Amino acid sequence: MQDFLRVTTPLINKNQAVLPKTGVDPAGAFSIQNTTQVVHTHNQSELLKQNTNMLENSDAPTLLLNLLKDPTVTVTYLKNFFMLEELFKLLPANNSTISKEIRGIFQGLLLSPEALAQEMKNQENAATVFKGELFDFLRVISEKEQDKPEVQQAIARFLRSVNSAGSGRDLLDSVGNNLEYLRDELASSKNLSAKLDTLINAFRMPNAMENFQNLKSETLALIKEIESSILFSPKLGKVLSILTYNLSRINSNEDYTAETAFRLRQFLSPEDRKVFVELHEKYMGELREGGGFSFINAQKFDQSTVMNLIIELISRQRTAEGMSESDYAKTDKMLHSLLSSPCNFTPLLHFILPLQQDDMRAFAEIWINPEGDDKDMPDGVSGGMHFLMVIDVESVGRFEAEFFVRDGVIDMALYCPEGTQAGYEELMRSMPKLVYGTNYRIGTTRVAPLENPRSLMDVFKSLPYRRVGVDVKI
């Protein structure tokens, strides 16, 4: 027992002074060499919360990243349009007139196979407002003078000015819509509601652009008054930010387009200068007559049936009376998903095609990179067009079809549900007959099971570079 006590006794002098352990000075510098103080990695979502709190009660980075990657976001929500039991909950139960109109919208949304080609043309026409003889002429000039940066900059400035002139009425209407939303949210304040009503009427007037500077000053003053109001909230703060941004996009300088056109003419030959002047005067005359791009596009191009009906359907849901809070939440989520679709911030052509043949319905989204580089194309191919078609067929499953087009050759790959490859291999063998007599021929073909749905990033390898601006020259 004596030996045991001797071993367990601390080997220190009883008269030795024991110094307490010094604590870490919170104001002192942290030594990066001493990694023992690092217990775990920092929670980056908490660190960046001030930059990612635009979506309340949501993990913003994860949600937006999924929307960027998912090639079937719009199709998924388009399919939800056809869940009638959900949509009719948004309408009064005894309103048979609206119900009949809604049924007509549903029937118009589903296209027949014969209407697919024309619908794709209509959607492509709406992909850009720079359509017509003037812009085709500028494309030719840009291609011819591609080695002269001063010409490219002059064309870019001219297009920017034309876009500002053509979208003026739409931007004024957007400001009016922002003000209407604020009026509904601030209805409890008679003073603010009255001022908002006055501004809304002023922005809707035909001469709003002529009085824009005064309206802008009044709107900015009202924004400051709302921010100091007791009714101000973070939600209203986001709306005010959008309102301020829309005001900054409006250019009321009528001479801006003329100045950029004059600078561009200095780089053109006498023959090209004459053609440019004629096309410019003709286009600006149409723009002034119609009041914006929408008039010109409506006159020259057929409108997309699918897009127009989706807009009408959403508008009817938003304006329907008797909607509960849950119905509003469903509609808001649907709107957010459509507006956050990758097509809105992805440099790819995008098509939405709902189809009905006999009793079968299918929904497809097509993504096209018309200027694919060596990252997108197969090995050994420097450039061409790259297509991705994602098809969801009721009671069958999901398909992915990929096309690579270069020098008149089309390489194809079809990914189908597991166990159905044999039936589609026969279909692929018949593809050469479909392009017979055209300028194209079928190259390599492949049929494989769709094991895991791919994202846009997986298919279009150049997409991350184009998004972050690595390949963009300013």
C-alpha positions as CSV (number, residue, x, y, z in Angstrom):
1,M,0.0,0.0,0.0
2,Q,2.9,2.3,0.8
3,D,4.4,1.7,-2.6
4,F,1.1,2.3,-4.4
5,L,0.7,5.7,-2.7
6,R,4.2,6.6,-3.6
7,V,3.6,5.9,-7.3
8,T,0.4,7.9,-7.5
9,T,1.7,10.9,-5.7
10,P,2.6,13.8,-8.0
11,L,6.3,14.2,-8.4
12,I,6.5,17.9,-7.4
13,N,7.9,19.7,-4.5
14,K,5.3,20.6,-2.0
15,N,6.8,24.0,-1.5
16,Q,6.9,24.7,-5.3
17,A,4.5,27.5,-6.4
18,V,1.9,26.3,-9.0
19,L,1.2,28.9,-11.6
20,P,-2.3,29.0,-13.1
21,K,-2.7,28.3,-16.9
22,T,-2.8,31.6,-18.8
23,G,-5.9,32.1,-20.9
24,V,-5.9,33.2,-24.5
25,D,-6.0,36.9,-25.0
26,P,-9.1,37.5,-27.2
27,A,-7.6,40.7,-28.6
28,G,-4.3,39.1,-29.5
29,A,-3.2,37.8,-32.9
30,F,-4.2,34.3,-33.8
31,S,-1.2,32.1,-34.7
32,I,-2.0,30.2,-37.8
33,Q,0.8,27.7,-37.1
34,N,-1.0,26.5,-34.0
35,T,-3.7,24.3,-35.7
36,T,-4.7,22.7,-32.4
37,Q,-7.1,25.6,-31.7
38,V,-9.1,24.8,-34.9
39,V,-11.9,22.5,-33.8
40,H,-13.8,22.4,-37.1
41,T,-14.2,24.3,-40.3
42,H,-16.2,27.5,-40.3
43,N,-19.9,27.4,-41.4
44,Q,-19.7,29.3,-44.6
45,S,-23.4,29.7,-44.9
46,E,-23.5,31.6,-41.7
47,L,-20.5,33.7,-42.8
48,L,-22.2,34.7,-46.1
49,K,-25.7,35.0,-44.8
50,Q,-25.7,38.8,-45.3
51,N,-25.1,38.1,-49.0
52,T,-27.5,35.3,-49.6
53,N,-30.6,36.3,-47.7
54,M,-32.7,37.3,-50.7
55,L,-34.8,34.2,-50.3
56,E,-36.4,34.1,-46.9
57,N,-36.4,30.7,-45.1
58,S,-34.4,29.1,-47.9
59,D,-30.9,28.0,-48.4
60,A,-30.3,30.5,-51.2
61,P,-27.0,29.2,-52.6
62,T,-28.1,25.6,-52.8
63,L,-31.5,26.6,-54.4
64,L,-30.1,28.9,-57.0
65,L,-27.3,26.4,-57.8
66,N,-29.9,23.6,-58.4
67,L,-31.9,26.0,-60.7
68,L,-28.8,26.7,-62.7
69,K,-28.0,23.1,-63.2
70,D,-31.5,21.5,-63.7
71,P,-32.4,21.4,-67.4
72,T,-36.0,20.5,-66.7
73,V,-37.1,23.3,-64.3
74,T,-39.6,24.8,-66.7
75,V,-41.0,21.4,-67.8
76,T,-41.5,20.3,-64.2
77,Y,-43.6,23.3,-63.5
78,L,-45.3,23.2,-66.8
79,K,-46.5,19.7,-65.9
80,N,-47.9,21.1,-62.7
81,F,-50.1,23.4,-64.8
82,F,-52.1,20.4,-65.8
83,M,-52.9,19.3,-62.2
84,L,-56.4,20.8,-62.6
85,E,-57.4,20.0,-59.0
86,E,-54.7,22.3,-57.8
87,L,-55.3,25.1,-60.3
88,F,-59.0,25.2,-59.8
89,K,-58.5,25.8,-56.1
90,L,-57.2,29.2,-57.1
91,L,-60.5,30.2,-58.6
92,P,-64.0,30.8,-57.2
93,A,-65.9,27.5,-57.1
94,N,-69.0,29.0,-58.8
95,N,-67.3,30.9,-61.6
96,S,-68.1,28.7,-64.6
97,T,-67.0,31.3,-67.2
98,I,-63.4,31.5,-65.9
99,S,-63.3,27.7,-65.6
100,K,-64.3,27.3,-69.3
101,E,-61.6,29.8,-70.3
102,I,-59.0,28.0,-68.2
103,R,-59.9,24.7,-69.9
104,G,-59.4,26.4,-73.2
105,I,-55.9,27.5,-72.1
106,F,-55.0,24.0,-71.1
107,Q,-56.2,22.7,-74.5
108,G,-54.1,25.3,-76.3
109,L,-51.0,24.6,-74.4
110,L,-50.7,21.1,-75.7
111,L,-49.4,21.1,-79.3
112,S,-50.0,18.7,-82.1
113,P,-46.9,17.1,-83.8
114,E,-47.6,19.2,-86.9
115,A,-47.4,22.5,-84.9
116,L,-44.0,21.8,-83.2
117,A,-41.8,23.2,-86.0
118,Q,-43.7,26.5,-86.3
119,E,-43.8,26.9,-82.5
120,M,-40.0,26.5,-82.3
121,K,-39.6,29.2,-85.0
122,N,-41.9,31.5,-83.0
123,Q,-40.0,30.9,-79.8
124,E,-36.7,31.6,-81.6
125,N,-38.0,34.9,-82.9
126,A,-38.7,36.0,-79.4
127,A,-35.2,35.0,-78.2
128,T,-33.9,38.5,-79.1
129,V,-35.4,41.9,-80.0
130,F,-32.6,42.6,-82.5
131,K,-34.5,41.1,-85.5
132,G,-34.9,42.6,-88.9
133,E,-33.0,44.1,-91.8
134,L,-31.1,46.7,-89.8
135,F,-29.7,44.1,-87.4
136,D,-28.9,41.6,-90.1
137,F,-26.9,44.4,-91.9
138,L,-25.0,45.2,-88.6
139,R,-24.2,41.5,-88.2
140,V,-22.6,41.5,-91.7
141,I,-20.6,44.7,-90.9
142,S,-19.5,43.2,-87.6
143,E,-18.3,40.0,-89.3
144,K,-16.5,41.9,-92.0
145,E,-14.8,44.3,-89.5
146,Q,-14.2,41.7,-86.7
147,D,-10.5,42.7,-86.5
148,K,-11.3,46.4,-85.7
149,P,-12.3,46.8,-82.1
150,E,-13.4,50.4,-82.6
151,V,-16.1,49.3,-85.1
152,Q,-17.3,46.6,-82.7
153,Q,-17.5,49.1,-79.9
154,A,-19.5,51.6,-82.1
155,I,-21.9,48.8,-83.0
156,A,-22.3,47.8,-79.4
157,R,-23.0,51.4,-78.3
158,F,-25.6,51.8,-81.1
159,L,-27.4,48.6,-80.1
160,R,-27.4,49.7,-76.5
161,S,-29.0,53.0,-77.5
162,V,-31.6,51.3,-79.7
163,N,-32.5,48.9,-76.8
164,S,-32.9,51.8,-74.5
165,A,-35.2,53.6,-77.0
166,G,-37.3,50.5,-77.8
167,S,-37.9,49.4,-74.2
168,G,-38.8,52.8,-72.8
169,R,-42.5,52.1,-72.6
170,D,-42.0,48.7,-71.1
171,L,-39.7,50.1,-68.4
172,L,-42.3,52.8,-67.6
173,D,-44.9,50.1,-67.2
174,S,-42.6,48.1,-65.0
175,V,-42.1,51.1,-62.7
176,G,-45.9,51.5,-62.6
177,N,-46.3,47.9,-61.6
178,N,-43.7,48.3,-58.8
179,L,-45.7,51.3,-57.6
180,E,-49.0,49.4,-57.7
181,Y,-47.5,46.7,-55.5
182,L,-46.3,49.3,-53.0
183,R,-49.7,50.9,-52.9
184,D,-51.3,47.5,-52.1
185,E,-48.7,46.9,-49.3
186,L,-49.1,50.4,-47.9
187,A,-52.9,50.6,-48.1
188,S,-53.1,51.4,-44.4
189,S,-51.3,54.7,-44.9
190,K,-53.7,57.1,-46.7
191,N,-50.9,59.7,-47.2
192,L,-48.5,57.2,-49.0
193,S,-51.4,55.6,-50.9
194,A,-52.5,58.9,-52.3
195,K,-49.0,59.8,-53.5
196,L,-48.5,56.4,-55.0
197,D,-51.8,56.7,-56.9
198,T,-50.7,60.0,-58.4
199,L,-47.4,58.6,-59.5
200,I,-49.0,55.4,-61.0
201,N,-51.3,57.5,-63.1
202,A,-48.5,59.7,-64.2
203,F,-46.3,56.8,-65.3
204,R,-49.2,55.3,-67.3
205,M,-49.8,58.5,-69.3
206,P,-48.7,58.6,-72.9
207,N,-46.4,61.6,-72.2
208,A,-44.6,59.9,-69.3
209,M,-41.3,59.8,-71.1
210,E,-41.4,63.6,-71.7
211,N,-41.9,64.2,-68.0
212,F,-39.6,61.4,-66.8
213,Q,-37.1,63.6,-65.0
214,N,-39.7,65.2,-62.8
215,L,-41.4,61.8,-62.2
216,K,-38.0,60.3,-61.3
217,S,-37.4,63.0,-58.7
218,E,-40.8,62.6,-57.2
219,T,-40.4,58.8,-57.1
220,L,-37.0,59.0,-55.4
221,A,-38.3,61.4,-52.8
222,L,-41.2,59.1,-52.1
223,I,-38.8,56.1,-51.7
224,K,-37.0,58.0,-49.0
225,E,-40.3,58.8,-47.3
226,I,-41.3,55.1,-47.4
227,E,-38.0,54.0,-46.0
228,S,-38.6,56.3,-43.0
229,S,-42.1,55.1,-42.5
230,I,-43.1,52.8,-39.6
231,L,-44.6,50.4,-42.3
232,F,-41.2,49.8,-43.9
233,S,-40.0,46.2,-43.9
234,P,-37.2,44.2,-45.4
235,K,-39.6,42.9,-48.0
236,L,-40.5,46.4,-49.1
237,G,-36.8,47.2,-49.1
238,K,-36.3,44.6,-51.9
239,V,-39.2,46.1,-53.9
240,L,-37.7,49.6,-53.5
241,S,-34.4,48.3,-54.8
242,I,-36.0,46.9,-57.9
243,L,-37.9,50.1,-58.4
244,T,-34.7,52.2,-58.2
245,Y,-33.0,49.8,-60.6
246,N,-35.9,50.2,-63.1
247,L,-35.7,54.0,-62.9
248,S,-31.9,53.8,-63.6
249,R,-32.6,51.8,-66.8
250,I,-34.8,54.5,-68.4
251,N,-32.9,56.9,-70.7
252,S,-35.0,59.9,-71.7
253,N,-32.3,61.5,-73.9
254,E,-33.8,61.5,-77.4
255,D,-30.5,62.4,-79.0
256,Y,-28.6,59.3,-77.6
257,T,-29.5,57.0,-80.5
258,A,-28.7,59.7,-83.1
259,E,-25.3,60.3,-81.5
260,T,-24.4,56.6,-81.5
261,A,-25.6,56.3,-85.1
262,F,-23.5,59.2,-86.2
263,R,-20.3,57.7,-84.6
264,L,-21.0,54.3,-86.2
265,R,-21.4,56.0,-89.7
266,Q,-17.8,57.3,-89.5
267,F,-16.5,53.7,-89.8
268,L,-18.6,52.7,-92.7
269,S,-17.9,53.0,-96.4
270,P,-20.1,55.4,-98.5
271,E,-22.2,52.5,-99.8
272,D,-22.7,50.9,-96.4
273,R,-23.3,54.3,-94.8
274,K,-26.2,55.0,-97.3
275,V,-27.8,51.6,-96.5
276,F,-27.4,52.1,-92.8
277,V,-29.0,55.5,-92.8
278,E,-32.1,54.2,-94.7
279,L,-32.5,51.1,-92.5
280,H,-32.0,53.2,-89.3
281,E,-34.6,55.8,-90.3
282,K,-37.1,53.1,-91.3
283,Y,-36.6,51.2,-88.0
284,M,-36.8,54.2,-85.8
285,G,-40.0,55.3,-87.5
286,E,-41.6,51.9,-86.8
287,L,-40.4,52.2,-83.2
288,R,-41.9,55.6,-82.7
289,E,-45.2,54.6,-84.4
290,G,-45.6,51.4,-82.3
291,G,-44.2,52.6,-79.0
292,G,-41.6,49.8,-78.5
293,F,-40.1,46.5,-79.5
294,S,-43.3,44.6,-78.8
295,F,-45.2,46.4,-81.6
296,I,-42.5,45.6,-84.2
297,N,-42.1,42.0,-83.1
298,A,-45.9,41.5,-83.2
299,Q,-46.0,43.0,-86.7
300,K,-43.2,41.0,-88.2
301,F,-43.2,37.6,-86.4
302,D,-45.9,35.2,-85.2
303,Q,-46.2,35.0,-81.4
304,S,-45.4,31.8,-79.4
305,T,-48.6,30.1,-78.5
306,V,-47.1,28.3,-75.5
307,M,-45.5,31.4,-74.0
308,N,-48.6,33.6,-74.4
309,L,-50.8,31.0,-72.8
310,I,-48.5,30.4,-69.9
311,I,-48.5,34.2,-69.3
312,E,-52.3,34.3,-69.5
313,L,-52.7,31.4,-67.1
314,I,-50.4,32.9,-64.5
315,S,-52.1,36.3,-64.8
316,R,-55.5,34.8,-64.2
317,Q,-54.2,32.9,-61.2
318,R,-52.7,36.1,-59.7
319,T,-55.8,38.2,-60.2
320,A,-58.3,35.5,-59.1
321,E,-60.4,36.4,-56.0
322,G,-60.8,34.3,-53.0
323,M,-57.3,32.8,-52.9
324,S,-56.0,31.6,-49.6
325,E,-52.6,32.1,-48.2
326,S,-51.5,28.6,-49.3
327,D,-52.8,29.3,-52.8
328,Y,-50.8,32.5,-53.0
329,A,-47.7,30.6,-51.8
330,K,-48.1,27.9,-54.5
331,T,-48.5,30.6,-57.2
332,D,-45.5,32.5,-55.9
333,K,-43.4,29.4,-55.9
334,M,-44.4,28.6,-59.4
335,L,-43.6,32.1,-60.6
336,H,-40.3,32.1,-58.8
337,S,-39.3,28.8,-60.4
338,L,-40.2,30.0,-63.9
339,L,-38.4,33.3,-63.5
340,S,-35.4,31.5,-62.0
341,S,-35.2,29.0,-64.8
342,P,-31.7,28.6,-66.2
343,C,-32.9,30.0,-69.6
344,N,-33.0,33.5,-68.0
345,F,-29.3,33.7,-67.2
346,T,-27.8,31.0,-69.4
347,P,-26.2,31.8,-72.8
348,L,-28.1,29.0,-74.6
349,L,-31.1,29.0,-76.9
350,H,-34.1,27.5,-75.0
351,F,-37.4,26.0,-76.3
352,I,-40.4,24.6,-74.3
353,L,-42.6,22.1,-76.2
354,P,-45.6,20.4,-74.6
355,L,-47.1,17.8,-77.0
356,Q,-50.2,15.7,-77.1
357,Q,-50.6,12.8,-79.6
358,D,-53.7,10.7,-79.2
359,D,-54.0,10.0,-75.4
360,M,-50.3,10.5,-74.6
361,R,-48.7,13.7,-73.4
362,A,-45.0,14.6,-73.4
363,F,-43.1,17.7,-72.2
364,A,-39.8,18.6,-73.7
365,E,-37.1,21.3,-73.2
366,I,-34.4,21.9,-75.8
367,W,-31.1,23.6,-75.0
368,I,-28.9,24.7,-77.9
369,N,-25.3,26.1,-78.0
370,P,-25.0,27.3,-81.6
371,E,-21.3,28.2,-81.1
372,G,-20.0,25.1,-79.3
373,D,-16.2,24.9,-78.9
374,D,-13.8,22.1,-78.3
375,K,-15.1,21.8,-74.7
376,D,-18.6,21.0,-75.9
377,M,-17.9,18.9,-79.0
378,P,-16.5,15.4,-79.3
379,D,-12.8,14.7,-79.3
380,G,-11.0,16.1,-82.3
381,V,-13.8,18.5,-83.3
382,S,-13.0,22.2,-82.7
383,G,-16.5,23.7,-83.1
384,G,-20.1,23.2,-84.1
385,M,-23.6,23.1,-82.7
386,H,-24.5,21.2,-79.6
387,F,-28.1,20.2,-78.7
388,L,-29.7,18.7,-75.6
389,M,-33.3,17.6,-75.6
390,V,-34.9,16.5,-72.4
391,I,-38.2,14.7,-72.8
392,D,-40.6,13.6,-70.1
393,V,-43.3,11.2,-71.4
394,E,-46.2,10.3,-69.2
395,S,-46.2,6.7,-68.1
396,V,-43.0,6.0,-69.9
397,G,-40.2,8.0,-68.2
398,R,-37.5,10.5,-69.0
399,F,-35.3,10.6,-72.1
400,E,-32.2,12.7,-73.0
401,A,-31.2,13.1,-76.6
402,E,-27.9,14.8,-77.5
403,F,-26.9,16.0,-80.9
404,F,-23.5,17.3,-82.2
405,V,-23.7,19.0,-85.6
406,R,-20.6,20.0,-87.6
407,D,-19.8,20.3,-91.3
408,G,-23.2,18.6,-92.3
409,V,-22.6,15.6,-90.0
410,I,-25.0,14.8,-87.1
411,D,-23.8,12.6,-84.2
412,M,-26.6,11.4,-82.0
413,A,-26.8,9.9,-78.5
414,L,-30.1,8.7,-76.9
415,Y,-30.4,8.0,-73.2
416,C,-33.7,6.1,-72.4
417,P,-35.2,4.4,-69.4
418,E,-33.6,1.2,-68.2
419,G,-34.7,-1.8,-70.2
420,T,-36.0,0.0,-73.2
421,Q,-32.8,0.2,-75.3
422,A,-33.7,-2.5,-77.7
423,G,-36.8,-0.8,-79.1
424,Y,-35.0,2.5,-79.6
425,E,-31.9,1.0,-81.3
426,E,-34.2,0.1,-84.2
427,L,-35.4,3.7,-84.3
428,M,-31.8,5.0,-84.4
429,R,-31.1,2.8,-87.4
430,S,-33.9,4.5,-89.3
431,M,-32.5,8.0,-88.7
432,P,-30.5,8.2,-92.0
433,K,-33.8,8.0,-93.9
434,L,-35.1,11.1,-92.1
435,V,-32.3,13.3,-93.4
436,Y,-32.1,11.8,-96.9
437,G,-32.2,14.5,-99.5
438,T,-30.9,17.3,-97.2
439,N,-27.5,18.8,-96.7
440,Y,-26.9,16.6,-93.6
441,R,-26.0,13.0,-93.0
442,I,-26.0,10.9,-89.8
443,G,-22.6,10.1,-88.3
444,T,-22.2,8.0,-85.2
445,T,-25.3,6.9,-83.1
446,R,-25.6,5.5,-79.6
447,V,-28.3,4.2,-77.4
448,A,-27.7,3.8,-73.6
449,P,-29.8,3.7,-70.4
450,L,-30.3,6.9,-68.6
451,E,-28.7,6.0,-65.2
452,N,-28.6,9.5,-63.7
453,P,-30.1,12.7,-65.0
454,R,-27.4,15.1,-66.1
455,S,-27.2,18.8,-65.4
456,L,-26.5,21.6,-67.9
457,M,-23.0,21.8,-66.5
458,D,-22.4,18.1,-67.2
459,V,-23.6,18.4,-70.8
460,F,-22.3,21.8,-71.9
461,K,-18.7,21.8,-70.6
462,S,-18.0,25.4,-71.7
463,L,-21.0,26.7,-69.7
464,P,-19.1,27.4,-66.5
465,Y,-16.5,29.4,-68.4
466,R,-19.1,31.5,-70.2
467,R,-21.0,32.2,-67.0
468,V,-18.1,33.5,-65.1
469,G,-16.9,35.6,-68.0
470,V,-13.6,33.8,-68.7
471,D,-14.2,33.7,-72.4
472,V,-15.9,37.1,-72.6
473,K,-13.9,40.1,-74.1
474,I,-15.0,43.5,-73.0
